[in-house]
Amino acid sequence: MLQDFAKRTEMQIRTRLPNWVRQSYRLLAAARTPAPIEGLPEELLQDCSFCASRLAMLERLPKSGIVAELGTYRGDFARHILRLNQPRQLHLIDIDYSHFQEEGLTGAEVTRHVGFTAKTIAGFPDAHFDWIYIDADHSYVGCLADAEASAAKVKPGGYIAFNDFAHIDPWLGAYGVGRAATAFARAHRWPMAFFCFQAAGLYDVAFRKPA
């Protein structure tokens, strides 16, 4: 409990830091050399479809289903999910809603959960979600924990999608999402279903749970 409180406090402080402090932190983090990433085998890439953007992917993921977004920040992408994918249930999970904007996200189909993403998603029944979108902790450890906790909660044939499938962003933020998502897919043999282009190299990907 004390560890959770400390982590929650740390995350809340970081979101309120001045931009120059956050930028300095990113510079220090980016100076560390990321561990090598092992690629995906050909058989996990054979049926992957290329999407022009992550919004285009929303049109192709199962509609009218049960969806979770892990990490929602202001709720911007959640609004796109509602508009383009039209889920009957959308569960938003975040540790802090101080930046959240409620506009368009007050309907009965939207439920907000406050808590650590991996722990909160683990509390749902198995095979509950049609797909889950991971956009919370971008570190390797945090992202992999979210993926592992989400795996059993997705229906067979469902999807886990990852935002910012990258090592580093144009503003010098170091990410572990690319390594985490690849390690997860390789370990569990989930094929990549969608690869979404993004001009700054912050791609989205989605993996399909074997039926």
C-alpha positions in Angstrom: 0.0 0.0 0.0 2.8 2.4 0.9 4.6 1.6 -2.4 1.4 2.3 -4.3 1.0 5.6 -2.6 4.6 6.6 -3.3 4.2 5.7 -7.0 0.9 7.5 -7.3 2.4 10.6 -5.7 5.5 10.5 -8.0 3.3 10.3 -11.1 1.1 13.2 -9.9 4.1 15.3 -9.2 5.7 14.6 -12.6 2.6 15.7 -14.5 2.6 19.0 -12.7 6.3 19.8 -13.2 7.3 22.8 -15.4 8.0 21.9 -19.0 11.8 22.7 -18.7 12.1 20.3 -15.8 10.3 17.5 -17.6 12.4 18.2 -20.7 15.6 17.9 -18.6 14.4 14.6 -17.3 13.8 13.4 -20.8 17.3 14.4 -21.9 18.8 12.4 -19.1 16.6 9.4 -19.8 17.4 9.5 -23.5 21.1 9.4 -22.8 20.8 5.9 -21.6 21.4 3.3 -24.3 18.3 1.1 -24.7 18.7 -2.7 -24.5 18.7 -4.5 -27.9 15.3 -5.5 -29.2 14.7 -9.0 -30.6 12.6 -9.0 -33.7 9.4 -10.9 -34.4 9.4 -14.1 -36.4 7.9 -14.1 -39.9 4.9 -16.2 -38.9 3.8 -13.5 -36.5 3.8 -10.9 -39.2 2.3 -12.7 -42.2 -1.3 -11.4 -41.8 -0.4 -7.9 -40.6 -2.4 -5.0 -42.2 -0.9 -1.5 -42.6 -3.1 1.4 -41.5 -2.7 5.0 -42.4 -3.1 6.1 -38.8 -4.3 4.8 -35.4 -7.7 6.4 -36.2 -8.0 4.2 -39.3 -7.2 1.2 -37.0 -10.3 2.0 -34.9 -12.5 1.5 -37.9 -11.1 -2.1 -38.2 -11.1 -3.2 -34.6 -14.3 -5.0 -33.4 -17.2 -2.5 -33.0 -20.0 -2.3 -30.5 -17.9 -4.3 -28.1 -16.3 -4.0 -24.6 -13.2 -1.9 -24.7 -10.6 -0.6 -22.2 -8.1 2.2 -22.5 -5.2 2.0 -20.1 -4.0 5.5 -19.6 -6.3 8.2 -20.9 -4.7 11.5 -19.8 -7.1 14.2 -21.2 -9.5 11.7 -22.8 -8.6 12.8 -26.4 -8.2 9.3 -27.9 -11.1 8.0 -25.8 -13.3 10.4 -27.7 -12.0 9.0 -31.0 -12.8 5.5 -29.8 -16.4 6.4 -29.0 -16.8 8.2 -32.3 -15.2 5.7 -34.7 -15.5 2.4 -32.9 -18.8 2.9 -31.0 -18.2 0.4 -28.2 -21.1 -0.5 -26.0 -18.8 -0.2 -23.0 -15.6 1.8 -22.7 -13.6 1.5 -19.5 -11.0 4.2 -18.9 -8.2 3.4 -16.4 -5.8 5.9 -15.1 -3.9 6.8 -11.9 -4.7 10.5 -12.1 -7.6 12.4 -13.8 -6.5 15.9 -13.0 -6.0 16.6 -16.7 -9.1 14.7 -17.9 -11.6 16.6 -19.9 -15.1 15.2 -19.6 -16.6 16.6 -22.8 -18.1 13.8 -24.8 -17.2 11.2 -22.2 -20.1 11.4 -19.8 -22.4 8.8 -21.4 -23.6 5.6 -19.7 -21.2 3.6 -21.9 -18.1 5.2 -20.3 -16.8 4.1 -16.9 -13.8 5.7 -15.2 -11.5 3.7 -12.9 -8.9 5.3 -10.7 -5.9 3.1 -10.0 -2.7 1.5 -11.4 -3.5 0.2 -14.8 -2.1 -3.3 -14.5 -3.7 -3.9 -11.1 -7.1 -2.5 -12.2 -7.3 -4.4 -15.5 -6.4 -7.6 -13.6 -9.6 -7.2 -11.6 -11.9 -7.8 -14.6 -13.1 -11.3 -15.5 -11.1 -13.3 -18.0 -12.2 -13.1 -21.7 -14.2 -9.9 -21.0 -12.8 -7.4 -23.5 -13.0 -7.3 -27.3 -9.9 -5.2 -27.3 -7.6 -3.2 -25.0 -5.6 -0.1 -25.8 -2.4 0.4 -23.8 -1.2 4.0 -23.5 -0.1 4.3 -19.8 3.4 3.8 -18.4 5.8 3.9 -21.5 8.7 2.2 -19.7 9.6 -1.4 -20.6 8.6 -2.8 -17.2 5.4 -0.8 -16.9 4.2 -1.5 -20.5 5.0 -5.2 -20.2 3.1 -5.4 -16.9 0.1 -3.8 -18.5 0.2 -6.3 -21.4 0.7 -9.3 -19.2 -2.2 -8.3 -17.0 -4.4 -7.6 -20.0 -3.8 -10.8 -21.9 -6.2 -13.1 -20.0 -8.9 -10.3 -20.0 -9.1 -10.3 -23.9 -11.5 -12.7 -25.6 -9.9 -15.3 -27.9 -9.6 -13.5 -31.3 -9.5 -10.1 -29.6 -6.8 -7.6 -29.6 -4.3 -5.7 -27.5 -3.1 -2.4 -29.1 0.0 -0.4 -28.1 0.5 3.3 -28.5 3.9 4.8 -29.2 5.6 1.6 -30.5 9.0 3.2 -30.4 12.3 3.6 -28.5 12.3 7.4 -28.4 10.1 10.3 -29.3 11.0 13.6 -31.2 11.0 15.4 -27.8 13.7 13.0 -26.5 11.5 10.9 -24.3 12.9 7.4 -24.0 10.3 4.6 -24.3 10.2 0.9 -23.7 7.0 0.2 -25.6 8.6 -1.3 -28.7 10.7 -3.7 -26.6 7.8 -4.6 -24.3 5.2 -5.1 -27.0 7.6 -7.2 -29.1 8.6 -9.3 -26.1 5.0 -9.9 -25.2 4.0 -11.0 -28.7 7.0 -13.2 -29.1 6.5 -14.9 -25.7 2.7 -15.5 -26.1 2.8 -16.1 -29.9 0.2 -13.3 -30.7 0.5 -12.3 -34.3 0.6 -8.6 -35.3 -2.7 -7.7 -36.8 -2.3 -3.9 -37.5 0.7 -1.5 -37.9 -0.3 2.1 -37.9 1.8 4.8 -39.6 2.6 8.0 -37.6 4.7 10.8 -39.2 6.9 11.3 -36.1 7.7 7.5 -35.8 5.4 7.0 -32.9 3.6 4.1 -34.5 0.7 2.1 -33.0 0.5 -1.7 -33.3 -2.2 -4.2 -32.4 -1.7 -8.0 -31.8 -4.5 -10.6 -32.0 -5.0 -13.2 -29.3 -5.0 -16.7 -30.9 -8.5 -18.1 -31.0 
